[in-house]
Amino acid sequence: MGSDQNDNTEKYGEDTSHMPVKVKNVAPKFQRGLQVTKSPRNNRHVTVSGTFTDPAPEDTHTVRVAWGQEANPFVYPDQCTVNGHQFTCQHLYPGSSNGPFTIKLKVADDDGGEATTSAQVEFP
């Protein structure tokens, strides 16, 4: 005698169906503790670093930055490096304007999820 599953299949027949399933991406999130530091040699050289989380371990990420000077923000992905879920962005503020400048950061995963955060920098 077969198992209950086989008995049911023999008794009632077998039926399979397919249903589309949409999986929603969860966007990455910046963690607290965004670091903004000025170089001691040239205090107009700024480094912004921090971390973010993403529940999907296989996602890849891009961090873009808007330094508070440009009309078209988030155009500088080449000024940021991403290593795992840590990032560092660097910029040299030209000119003599002291700010304050609002630095905006955007992290995006390869599935279209994104998060933004900001910090301010000012020069004496």
N, C-alpha and C positions, 0 to 999 in steps of 0.2 A: 504494500500500500504506500502511496506517495505522501508527501508532506501536505499540510493544509493549503499551502499556496498552489501546489499542483492540483489538489482536489478541487479548489475553487476555479482554477483555470479550466479544468476539464468540465466542470459543472456549468460555469457561466460564460465561458469563452474569454478571450483576451482582448482588451481594448486599450489603445494608447492614443493620446492626443498631445498636441503641442500648443503651447501658449507663449506669446511673446512676453518677455520680461525686460523691463527697462531698469537698469541699475543707475542710480543717481550718484554722481561724483561728489565727494566731500572735499571742499576747498581746504587748502593749507591755511594755517593760522600763525601769525607772528607771536612769539613768546615775549613776555615782558623783559626789560633789561636791555633795550636798544642802547648801544654805546656810541657816542659821538665824541671823537677826540681830535684835538688840533695838534699838529706837529710842533714840537718845541723849537725846531730850526726855522720853520716858516709857518707862522700861526694861521695863514690863509690856506694851508693844506689840511684837508679834513678827511678823516676815516670814519665810516659808519659801519658797525658790525653788529651781528645779532644772530638769533636762531629762530627757526619756525618748526612747526609740526605738520605732519600730514599722515592720516591713518592708512594711506595706501603706500606700503613700502616700495612698490615697484615704480611709482611715479618719478619722473624727472622734473626738475624745477629750473626756472629762470627768475632772477631778481633784477628788476629795473629800478632806476632811481631818477627822480627829478630834483635838481639841486636848488630850486626856488628862483632861478634866474631866467629860465627859458619859457618861451610862449607855448611850446609843444612839449608837455611833460612826458616822462617815461621813455625817452628816446636813447638812453645810454645803457644798454645791457652790457656793453663791453667794459664798463667801469666797475663791474661787480663780478666777484668770483664766488662760486657756490661749491661747497665741499660737504656732501651729505645734506644735513639740514642747517648748516652754518653758512653765513655769507659775510663778505667784506666788500665795501665799495669805497673808492677814493676819488677825491676831487680837489683841484686847486682853484680857489675863487680868485679871478682876476680883478683888477681895478681897485678902486679905493672905497667902494661902498661897504659900510659896516653891517648892513642888514637891519633887522634880523632876517634870515633866510629860512623858509620852511622847506625842509628836506622831506620828500615823499618817497616812500618805497612801496613797490608792488612785487609780490611773489606770485608766480603762476605755475600751475602744474601742467603736465602734458595732456590732461583731459579737459582743460578749460577752466578749472577752478582757480580763483585768485583771492588774495587778501591785500589790504593796504594798511600802512601805518605812517606816522610822520614824527619828525623831531625838528627842533629849531637850533640854529647856530647863529651866533653874533660875534663880531670882531670888535675889540676895544679901539 
